[in-house]
Amino acid sequence: MASTADVIVVGGGVTGLTAALQLRERGVREVLVLERHTVGAGQSGRAAGVVRGTVRHDVVSQMQLEGQEFLGNFTEKYGIPLDVHRVGYLLVASREHRSYVQATRAVASRAGCNVREIDEATALTLQPGLADSPSAIYLHEPGGVYVDPMPATHAILLAARQAGVRVIDDCPVRTLRTEKGKIRGVDTESERYSAPVVFLATSVWAQPLLATMGWELPVRPHVAEMAFFHVPASSDFRLNCVLFDSRVGLYMRPEEQRLLFVGRRESDYYGTDKDLVDPDCYRQTATHSAIKEMHVRLGTALPPMHAGFVHRTYACTYDVTPDEMPILDRFCGTEGLYFALGFSGGGFSSAPWIAKRMAAWMDLGVSPPEIEMFRAARFNTGQLIRWANTPADEMGGAAPDG
Ligand SMILES: Cc1cc2nc3c(=O)[nH]c(=O)nc-3n(C[C@H](O)[C@H](O)[C@H](O)COP(=O)(O)OP(=O)(O)OC[C@H]3O[C@@H](n4cnc5c(N)ncnc54)[C@H](O)[C@@H]3O)c2cc1C
């Protein structure tokens, strides 16, 4: 097999695979993806897979809406089956957070998201069993979707292969090879691969590779604990939609017939050292205290789930930046070396938007203007990206709009 390519993508998650697909669709001839483990083994196969436009930043909202469109049109475009669950997204917040939630709605609406405030009766019709409280406010985005992340990642893999991308797994890249200020390729333990362009899509594992060249980026691995809760045997409760209940700081989506996928949304991931981990060595399940706490919160948001029970749990790592926004850039001083990482828990939905722009940049050598704000220099100049309303840490907890 040829060990040369026009572009080498390091990392077989959604970011790397969608970028490889986009590169081929732009006409780049030889695109090679090197994955150290199996495709989807990183965050991509373990995400919640929720794609919603109701977020506190207009560009991020646009990213996620493009993600919805990509997934929604995927089967028609590539002829590959992909289950996209079009269940809608429901946000619940307490009345004291009204101004923040309304600001989110305004930002997302401007970005083109169909999201509206609904009353309690409508919310309870959409999601029977939701804890009612006259003081709550509700946003509903009918277009919110979720996918099972591993099959979705593999569907993108199939589309990429169909388009001519070569993907090699069990192929950890050890070193980036440069010469005279240009990238020349990458080395694995046993092989040397050459290309004039290399794209790093290695999320929390970027640092060891960067360190081989004396670089460091502000991306920290932060552990997230997730749990699947079972509906009690005596109940016919069903979760009908993707639900974020900021009153309890939990997000949930349906999983199979009688399970709920549950995650916590906390604030200030980057500044919290306690959950920092070595991404290759950390506990793979949720702790008992986390499960207990989630269960209490779940029963508060959805009273029928008081009697539910935990089915299984896992832990995974987010690649978090100080402003919880991605870093999309190329290395100054090393021509041809690009990277996209630091998705801070939201990179599944934004991958198609980001991949499209990064592929254009790698192909044409000119950065699309809309990604300028995501360049790494912002951390040196202190000009971090501001989310559209009050930062979560001023709220003393999770942002009331996710
Ligand atoms: C619990 C959880 C829930 C989430 N839920 C959502 C959600 O609902 N919606 C959403 O939009 N986002 C969500 N995310 C975030 C989303 O999953 C990630 O942002 C996204 O999957 C990142 O994709 P990626 O391809 O950049 O990284 P990854 O999927 O982590 O892929 C990186 C790949 O690089 C490989 N790699 C690393 N080092 C090397 C090397 N040296 N050589 C070769 N290969 C290498 C890894 O094995 C890995 O497969 C969630 C994340 C977590 C952890």
The ligand as a Tripos MOL2 file, in Angstrom:
@<TRIPOS>MOLECULE
LIG
   53    58     1     0     0
SMALL
NO_CHARGES

@<TRIPOS>ATOM
      1 C1        -19.8860   11.8290   27.1360 C.3       1 LIG1
      2 C2        -19.8810   12.7400   25.9440 C.ar      1 LIG1
      3 C3        -21.0770   13.1800   25.3970 C.ar      1 LIG1
      4 C4        -21.0510   14.0260   24.2920 C.ar      1 LIG1
      5 N1        -22.2390   14.4070   23.7310 N.ar      1 LIG1
      6 C5        -22.2330   15.2150   22.6350 C.ar      1 LIG1
      7 C6        -23.4490   15.6130   22.0420 C.ar      1 LIG1
      8 O1        -24.5250   15.2190   22.4650 O.2       1 LIG1
      9 N2        -23.3860   16.4350   20.9570 N.ar      1 LIG1
     10 C7        -22.2110   16.8910   20.4610 C.ar      1 LIG1
     11 O2        -22.2090   17.6440   19.4950 O.2       1 LIG1
     12 N3        -21.0400   16.5130   20.9980 N.ar      1 LIG1
     13 C8        -21.0220   15.6920   22.0760 C.ar      1 LIG1
     14 N4        -19.8490   15.3080   22.6470 N.ar      1 LIG1
     15 C9        -18.6120   15.8120   22.0840 C.3       1 LIG1
     16 C10       -18.2110   15.0120   20.8520 C.3       1 LIG1
     17 O3        -18.3380   13.6320   21.1170 O.3       1 LIG1
     18 C11       -16.7750   15.3270   20.4860 C.3       1 LIG1
     19 O4        -16.5640   16.7230   20.4650 O.3       1 LIG1
     20 C12       -16.4520   14.7770   19.0920 C.3       1 LIG1
     21 O5        -16.8110   13.4250   19.0080 O.3       1 LIG1
     22 C13       -14.9750   14.9440   18.8300 C.3       1 LIG1
     23 O6        -14.6710   14.2770   17.6440 O.3       1 LIG1
     24 P1        -13.1710   14.1790   17.1980 P.3       1 LIG1
     25 O7        -13.1630   13.4030   15.9620 O.co2     1 LIG1
     26 O8        -12.5700   15.5400   17.1900 O.co2     1 LIG1
     27 O9        -12.4550   13.4030   18.3860 O.3       1 LIG1
     28 P2        -12.4810   11.8540   18.7560 P.3       1 LIG1
     29 O10       -13.7620   11.2110   18.4340 O.co2     1 LIG1
     30 O11       -12.0050   11.7470   20.1630 O.co2     1 LIG1
     31 O12       -11.4320   11.2480   17.7690 O.3       1 LIG1
     32 C14       -10.0480   11.4080   17.9160 C.3       1 LIG1
     33 C15        -9.4300   10.1400   17.3890 C.3       1 LIG1
     34 O13        -8.0280   10.3190   17.2950 O.3       1 LIG1
     35 C16        -7.4280    9.0800   17.5850 C.3       1 LIG1
     36 N5         -6.0410    9.3470   17.9290 N.ar      1 LIG1
     37 C17        -5.5740   10.0140   18.9920 C.ar      1 LIG1
     38 N6         -4.2350   10.0950   18.9630 N.ar      1 LIG1
     39 C18        -3.8410    9.4620   17.8380 C.ar      1 LIG1
     40 C19        -2.5740    9.1980   17.2440 C.ar      1 LIG1
     41 N7         -1.4330    9.6110   17.8290 N.pl3     1 LIG1
     42 N8         -2.5260    8.5090   16.0780 N.ar      1 LIG1
     43 C20        -3.6800    8.0780   15.4670 C.ar      1 LIG1
     44 N9         -4.8940    8.3020   15.9910 N.ar      1 LIG1
     45 C21        -4.9910    8.9900   17.1600 C.ar      1 LIG1
     46 C22        -8.2620    8.5430   18.7430 C.3       1 LIG1
     47 O14        -8.1220    7.1500   18.9170 O.3       1 LIG1
     48 C23        -9.6580    8.9650   18.3310 C.3       1 LIG1
     49 O15       -10.3570    7.9380   17.6240 O.3       1 LIG1
     50 C24       -19.8320   14.4610   23.7440 C.ar      1 LIG1
     51 C25       -18.6240   14.0150   24.3040 C.ar      1 LIG1
     52 C26       -18.6410   13.1660   25.3890 C.ar      1 LIG1
     53 C27       -17.3300   12.7110   25.9640 C.3       1 LIG1
@<TRIPOS>BOND
     1     1     2 1
     2     2     3 ar
     3     2    52 ar
     4     3     4 ar
     5     4     5 ar
     6     4    50 ar
     7     5     6 ar
     8     6     7 ar
     9     6    13 1
    10     7     8 2
    11     7     9 ar
    12     9    10 ar
    13    10    11 2
    14    10    12 ar
    15    12    13 ar
    16    13    14 ar
    17    14    15 1
    18    14    50 ar
    19    15    16 1
    20    16    17 1
    21    16    18 1
    22    18    19 1
    23    18    20 1
    24    20    21 1
    25    20    22 1
    26    22    23 1
    27    23    24 1
    28    24    25 2
    29    24    26 1
    30    24    27 1
    31    27    28 1
    32    28    29 2
    33    28    30 1
    34    28    31 1
    35    31    32 1
    36    32    33 1
    37    33    34 1
    38    33    48 1
    39    34    35 1
    40    35    36 1
    41    35    46 1
    42    36    37 ar
    43    36    45 ar
    44    37    38 ar
    45    38    39 ar
    46    39    40 ar
    47    39    45 ar
    48    40    41 1
    49    40    42 ar
    50    42    43 ar
    51    43    44 ar
    52    44    45 ar
    53    46    47 1
    54    46    48 1
    55    48    49 1
    56    50    51 ar
    57    51    52 ar
    58    52    53 1
@<TRIPOS>SUBSTRUCTURE
     1 LIG1         1 GROUP 0 **** ****
